Amino acid sequence: MLFASLPEFSLRFVWYMYTLMTKY
C-alpha cells in the first residue's frame, strides 16, 4: 500500500514545486 501511495505523493509534490517555480 505504501508503494502505491508513494508515486502519487511524489507526483503531487513535484507538481506543487513546478507550479511554485512557474508562478515566479
Phi and psi restraints in degrees (range 20) as a CNS / XPLOR table:
assign (resid 1 and name C) (resid 2 and name N)
       (resid 2 and name CA) (resid 2 and name C) 1.0 -62.5 20.0 2
assign (resid 2 and name N) (resid 2 and name CA)
       (resid 2 and name C) (resid 3 and name N) 1.0 -43.5 20.0 2
assign (resid 2 and name C) (resid 3 and name N)
       (resid 3 and name CA) (resid 3 and name C) 1.0 -66.7 20.0 2
assign (resid 3 and name N) (resid 3 and name CA)
       (resid 3 and name C) (resid 4 and name N) 1.0 -25.4 20.0 2
assign (resid 3 and name C) (resid 4 and name N)
       (resid 4 and name CA) (resid 4 and name C) 1.0 -77.5 20.0 2
assign (resid 4 and name N) (resid 4 and name CA)
       (resid 4 and name C) (resid 5 and name N) 1.0 -32.0 20.0 2
assign (resid 4 and name C) (resid 5 and name N)
       (resid 5 and name CA) (resid 5 and name C) 1.0 -91.5 20.0 2
assign (resid 5 and name N) (resid 5 and name CA)
       (resid 5 and name C) (resid 6 and name N) 1.0 -15.9 20.0 2
assign (resid 5 and name C) (resid 6 and name N)
       (resid 6 and name CA) (resid 6 and name C) 1.0 -62.6 20.0 2
assign (resid 6 and name N) (resid 6 and name CA)
       (resid 6 and name C) (resid 7 and name N) 1.0 -50.6 20.0 2
assign (resid 6 and name C) (resid 7 and name N)
       (resid 7 and name CA) (resid 7 and name C) 1.0 -58.3 20.0 2
assign (resid 7 and name N) (resid 7 and name CA)
       (resid 7 and name C) (resid 8 and name N) 1.0 -38.7 20.0 2
assign (resid 7 and name C) (resid 8 and name N)
       (resid 8 and name CA) (resid 8 and name C) 1.0 -64.1 20.0 2
assign (resid 8 and name N) (resid 8 and name CA)
       (resid 8 and name C) (resid 9 and name N) 1.0 -43.0 20.0 2
assign (resid 8 and name C) (resid 9 and name N)
       (resid 9 and name CA) (resid 9 and name C) 1.0 -64.0 20.0 2
assign (resid 9 and name N) (resid 9 and name CA)
       (resid 9 and name C) (resid 10 and name N) 1.0 -42.4 20.0 2
assign (resid 9 and name C) (resid 10 and name N)
       (resid 10 and name CA) (resid 10 and name C) 1.0 -63.6 20.0 2
assign (resid 10 and name N) (resid 10 and name CA)
       (resid 10 and name C) (resid 11 and name N) 1.0 -45.1 20.0 2
assign (resid 10 and name C) (resid 11 and name N)
       (resid 11 and name CA) (resid 11 and name C) 1.0 -63.2 20.0 2
assign (resid 11 and name N) (resid 11 and name CA)
       (resid 11 and name C) (resid 12 and name N) 1.0 -41.4 20.0 2
assign (resid 11 and name C) (resid 12 and name N)
       (resid 12 and name CA) (resid 12 and name C) 1.0 -64.4 20.0 2
assign (resid 12 and name N) (resid 12 and name CA)
       (resid 12 and name C) (resid 13 and name N) 1.0 -41.0 20.0 2
assign (resid 12 and name C) (resid 13 and name N)
       (resid 13 and name CA) (resid 13 and name C) 1.0 -65.3 20.0 2
assign (resid 13 and name N) (resid 13 and name CA)
       (resid 13 and name C) (resid 14 and name N) 1.0 -43.6 20.0 2
assign (resid 13 and name C) (resid 14 and name N)
       (resid 14 and name CA) (resid 14 and name C) 1.0 -64.0 20.0 2
assign (resid 14 and name N) (resid 14 and name CA)
       (resid 14 and name C) (resid 15 and name N) 1.0 -41.4 20.0 2
assign (resid 14 and name C) (resid 15 and name N)
       (resid 15 and name CA) (resid 15 and name C) 1.0 -64.2 20.0 2
assign (resid 15 and name N) (resid 15 and name CA)
       (resid 15 and name C) (resid 16 and name N) 1.0 -39.0 20.0 2
assign (resid 15 and name C) (resid 16 and name N)
       (resid 16 and name CA) (resid 16 and name C) 1.0 -63.7 20.0 2
assign (resid 16 and name N) (resid 16 and name CA)
       (resid 16 and name C) (resid 17 and name N) 1.0 -44.4 20.0 2
assign (resid 16 and name C) (resid 17 and name N)
       (resid 17 and name CA) (resid 17 and name C) 1.0 -67.1 20.0 2
assign (resid 17 and name N) (resid 17 and name CA)
       (resid 17 and name C) (resid 18 and name N) 1.0 -37.4 20.0 2
assign (resid 17 and name C) (resid 18 and name N)
       (resid 18 and name CA) (resid 18 and name C) 1.0 -63.3 20.0 2
assign (resid 18 and name N) (resid 18 and name CA)
       (resid 18 and name C) (resid 19 and name N) 1.0 -45.9 20.0 2
assign (resid 18 and name C) (resid 19 and name N)
       (resid 19 and name CA) (resid 19 and name C) 1.0 -66.2 20.0 2
assign (resid 19 and name N) (resid 19 and name CA)
       (resid 19 and name C) (resid 20 and name N) 1.0 -34.3 20.0 2
assign (resid 19 and name C) (resid 20 and name N)
       (resid 20 and name CA) (resid 20 and name C) 1.0 -65.6 20.0 2
assign (resid 20 and name N) (resid 20 and name CA)
       (resid 20 and name C) (resid 21 and name N) 1.0 -40.7 20.0 2
assign (resid 20 and name C) (resid 21 and name N)
       (resid 21 and name CA) (resid 21 and name C) 1.0 -69.6 20.0 2
assign (resid 21 and name N) (resid 21 and name CA)
       (resid 21 and name C) (resid 22 and name N) 1.0 -40.0 20.0 2
assign (resid 21 and name C) (resid 22 and name N)
       (resid 22 and name CA) (resid 22 and name C) 1.0 -73.7 20.0 2
assign (resid 22 and name N) (resid 22 and name CA)
       (resid 22 and name C) (resid 23 and name N) 1.0 -22.2 20.0 2
assign (resid 22 and name C) (resid 23 and name N)
       (resid 23 and name CA) (resid 23 and name C) 1.0 -65.2 20.0 2
assign (resid 23 and name N) (resid 23 and name CA)
       (resid 23 and name C) (resid 24 and name N) 1.0 -43.0 20.0 2
